[in-house]
Amino acid sequence: MRARRAVAAAKINLALVVGPRRDDGLHEVATVLQRIDVCDRVEVGAAERLAVDGFRDDTIVRRALLGLAAEAQAEPSWRVRISKEIPVSAGLGGGSADAAAALRLANELLPEPLSPERLHLVASSVGADVPFFLEPGPKLAEGTGERLTPLELPQDFWVVLALPSELVKGSTGEVYARFDALGGGPGFRERRVELLGALAGIDRSADLAALPPNDLAEAAGASPLAARLREAGAFRADVSGAGPAVYGLFETRREARAAARRLGRRERVWVVAPVW
């Protein structure tokens, strides 16, 4: 059987509202997820045993496929090849995107593929962002990320993505721990309602500016890059996820490119479009 291939696009959090730590140690969230055109490439083929090549630090793809094999009562007999372009540990969901792509492709290779509902359950057990990447389109993710609502958001804007070279991110768990230590979480229900109200009022790209800011920005290091992108004309700029990547949204490609040039050479910078 021939190997199957897929593109795994990164995401940005257009908003991220975070609640207090729950009894299970996780946090309730309400977040708006949008794919962008920074992509890994994933190939999955049949093999005698499970192997993941191309990214030696991978754990999430392997864990996802072991979960798939257990759920399908099948042998984990796949070889995965990953070509990385999405920066690692940047708040862009690269590992989750790869895991979701590998799940979809490996599931297609099964004699009896899992239903979308069962595949979603496997994805949810692997990581909070993995279910989002199983299906196209922007979404509102709630719970710990597993409850997804498709959104019809405008896509006619440009994204300047910047990764500060001087800021080293700890684990996502460490960022959430700092969020807790800073007293974050109270008022989650009210801020979720604010987010839903802002979403209801979005008709054009500039309306995305009304979305509430990322609650994790301060805990993630609140990079001054966001302020610099706003000064350069971004109608919205924020940290993505648990950082340290920062994005700015612009109405035209010309404006985005001009802003990217203003950032200088101390950051890794991309000018990209949203993808569905």
Order of alpha helices (4+ residues) and beta strands (2+ residues): beta-beta-beta-alpha-beta-alpha-alpha-beta-beta-beta-alpha-alpha-alpha-beta-beta-alpha-beta
